[in-house]
């Protein structure tokens, strides 16, 4: 299934980065969320599950900061190391 693209180019670039690193990105969130991204490792010890699922905001106040936050989650995944 093909996901929709995010309206903010910075966030869309971060989502592409997530997919290249094996994360699953699903659009179709509720309320303020555009969608969610899911860790591919599903490790029980991965930060106690804190960052295994992350919401993607539909209209972030600062798209650049939100994109950096998403990339930081991907890069700091403990199962990835």
Backbone bond lengths (Angstrom), bond angles and torsions (degrees), N, CA, C in turn:
res aa  C-N    CA-C-N  psi(-1)  N-CA   C-N-CA  omega(-1)  CA-C   N-CA-C  phi
1 X - - - 1.446 - - 1.528 108.68 -
2 X 1.303 116.53 133.17 1.450 122.29 -178.70 1.527 108.27 -89.13
3 X 1.326 115.41 130.18 1.463 119.39 179.32 1.518 109.65 -86.13
4 X 1.317 115.86 156.92 1.454 120.84 175.39 1.515 110.29 -74.23
5 X 1.310 116.45 160.33 1.465 119.04 179.24 1.528 109.53 -91.48
6 X 1.318 114.91 149.38 1.460 121.08 179.28 1.520 108.63 -78.57
7 X 1.331 116.57 146.21 1.469 120.55 -175.93 1.532 113.24 -72.03
8 X 1.329 118.01 -22.01 1.465 121.60 179.48 1.529 109.25 -97.06
9 X 1.340 116.57 122.82 1.468 120.55 -174.20 1.521 112.83 -62.61
10 X 1.340 118.15 -33.67 1.463 121.30 -179.62 1.525 110.62 -66.04
11 X 1.328 115.28 -42.90 1.466 120.34 179.66 1.518 110.07 -69.40
12 X 1.320 117.82 -39.53 1.466 121.52 178.34 1.529 110.38 -61.77
13 X 1.320 117.78 -38.79 1.467 121.15 176.98 1.527 110.60 -63.99
14 X 1.329 117.48 -39.54 1.462 121.36 177.98 1.529 110.66 -66.59
15 X 1.323 117.44 -36.14 1.467 120.66 178.61 1.526 110.99 -69.39
16 X 1.309 117.07 -37.56 1.464 121.08 174.99 1.523 110.04 -62.99
17 X 1.331 116.35 -41.64 1.468 122.22 176.39 1.534 110.49 -60.27
18 X 1.329 116.06 -41.86 1.465 121.01 179.21 1.529 110.35 -62.23
19 X 1.315 116.82 -45.47 1.465 120.33 -179.45 1.524 111.82 -64.82
20 X 1.320 117.21 -36.56 1.466 120.03 177.59 1.521 111.87 -66.15
21 X 1.345 116.43 -24.57 1.464 121.33 178.56 1.524 112.07 -95.41
22 X 1.317 117.72 12.33 1.452 121.75 173.68 1.519 115.68 92.49
23 X 1.313 118.22 -2.26 1.461 120.84 -179.88 1.522 109.14 -73.70
24 X 1.319 116.28 146.20 1.461 122.53 178.26 1.525 107.68 -95.59
25 X 1.325 117.04 126.34 1.467 122.26 -179.39 1.520 108.24 -114.55
26 X 1.330 115.55 122.26 1.460 121.08 179.07 1.520 109.64 -120.14
27 X 1.319 116.16 127.62 1.463 120.15 176.23 1.527 108.57 -89.56
28 X 1.311 116.43 169.29 1.455 120.43 178.49 1.513 112.72 101.25
29 X 1.321 116.50 50.36 1.455 120.56 179.26 1.516 111.98 -86.77
30 X 1.311 114.95 -179.83 1.457 121.61 178.65 1.524 109.65 -112.60
31 X 1.303 116.40 149.36 1.457 120.84 175.84 1.516 112.59 62.99
32 X 1.325 116.01 -121.13 1.461 121.08 -177.87 1.518 112.72 -81.85
33 X 1.313 117.75 -12.81 1.465 120.77 -176.71 1.528 110.83 -84.83
34 X 1.329 115.80 133.79 1.455 122.36 174.39 1.520 109.47 -82.00
35 X 1.333 114.67 -33.59 1.455 120.77 -179.15 1.516 110.22 178.40
36 X 1.335 116.12 -164.87 1.463 121.52 179.67 1.512 109.89 -137.27
37 X 1.342 114.54 155.76 1.458 119.45 172.51 1.521 108.25 -122.96
38 X 1.317 115.29 140.68 1.460 122.48 -172.87 1.520 110.96 -118.68
39 X 1.324 116.26 135.56 1.458 123.27 178.48 1.525 109.31 -66.07
40 X 1.334 118.31 138.00 1.467 120.14 -179.15 1.527 113.85 -79.19
41 X 1.324 118.30 -13.95 1.462 120.43 -171.02 1.518 113.94 -86.56
42 X 1.323 118.13 -28.38 1.459 123.13 178.71 1.523 111.90 48.18
43 X 1.309 115.54 43.66 1.463 121.75 -179.12 1.525 109.04 -89.19
44 X 1.324 117.07 130.31 1.466 121.72 -178.23 1.526 111.82 -64.09
45 X 1.333 117.50 -26.99 1.457 121.41 -178.27 1.527 113.04 -93.46
46 X 1.295 117.52 2.11 1.462 122.16 -178.94 1.524 109.44 -71.36
47 X 1.325 116.47 90.63 1.464 122.75 177.19 1.523 111.88 51.92
48 X 1.321 116.68 32.55 1.477 122.66 -179.87 1.531 111.18 58.45
49 X 1.317 117.45 25.95 1.452 121.67 178.98 1.517 114.47 80.60
50 X 1.334 117.21 4.30 1.461 120.73 -175.11 1.518 112.62 -62.13
51 X 1.317 117.39 -42.29 1.460 120.21 -177.06 1.522 113.22 -110.81
52 X 1.325 118.13 15.46 1.458 119.90 -179.77 1.525 111.56 -71.72
53 X 1.330 116.59 -25.76 1.460 122.23 175.05 1.526 106.95 -129.73
54 X 1.311 116.39 131.53 1.456 119.33 -179.33 1.527 109.99 -134.14
55 X 1.323 116.77 136.40 1.467 121.89 177.83 1.521 110.79 -79.65
56 X 1.315 114.47 146.24 1.460 122.00 176.62 1.522 106.30 -112.14
57 X 1.318 116.82 119.82 1.455 120.90 -176.93 1.518 111.24 -72.68
58 X 1.314 115.60 143.55 1.466 121.89 179.24 1.530 111.02 -72.76
59 X 1.334 116.88 -47.63 1.464 122.00 -179.42 1.525 108.97 -132.26
60 X 1.328 116.99 79.27 1.464 118.50 179.87 1.521 111.25 -67.66
61 X 1.332 116.01 148.38 1.467 121.23 179.79 1.525 110.37 -60.77
62 X 1.333 115.71 -41.35 1.456 121.64 177.57 1.533 107.56 -129.60
63 X 1.337 118.42 98.67 1.464 121.47 -176.09 1.528 113.76 -58.11
64 X 1.327 117.13 -34.82 1.457 120.40 -179.61 1.529 110.89 -65.53
65 X 1.326 117.19 -44.16 1.467 120.54 178.26 1.520 111.80 -65.99
66 X 1.319 117.39 -38.02 1.463 120.21 179.09 1.533 110.03 -66.17
67 X 1.321 116.63 -40.42 1.468 120.33 177.67 1.530 110.54 -63.38
68 X 1.331 117.61 -41.77 1.465 121.15 177.31 1.523 110.79 -62.98
69 X 1.329 116.63 -39.35 1.460 121.34 178.60 1.536 110.54 -62.26
70 X 1.329 117.64 -43.72 1.460 121.36 178.97 1.529 111.24 -64.07
71 X 1.327 116.91 -42.62 1.467 120.20 177.90 1.529 111.77 -64.20
72 X 1.325 116.50 -37.29 1.462 121.40 178.99 1.532 110.65 -64.06
73 X 1.325 116.88 -38.42 1.464 120.77 177.16 1.527 109.66 -62.24
74 X 1.312 116.52 -44.33 1.467 121.30 -179.28 1.524 111.12 -65.50
75 X 1.324 116.41 -46.27 1.467 121.14 -177.27 1.521 113.21 -70.41
76 X 1.340 118.03 -28.08 1.462 120.81 -177.33 1.521 113.56 -96.90
77 X 1.293 117.45 10.85 1.472 120.79 178.18 1.531 108.38 -62.35
78 X 1.329 116.65 122.79 1.458 120.25 -176.15 1.522 113.17 -69.77
79 X 1.315 118.50 -27.53 1.464 121.50 178.59 1.521 111.61 -73.00
80 X 1.325 116.78 -25.12 1.465 121.54 -178.11 1.528 111.71 -69.17
81 X 1.327 116.71 -30.79 1.458 120.31 -176.60 1.475 108.59 -70.45
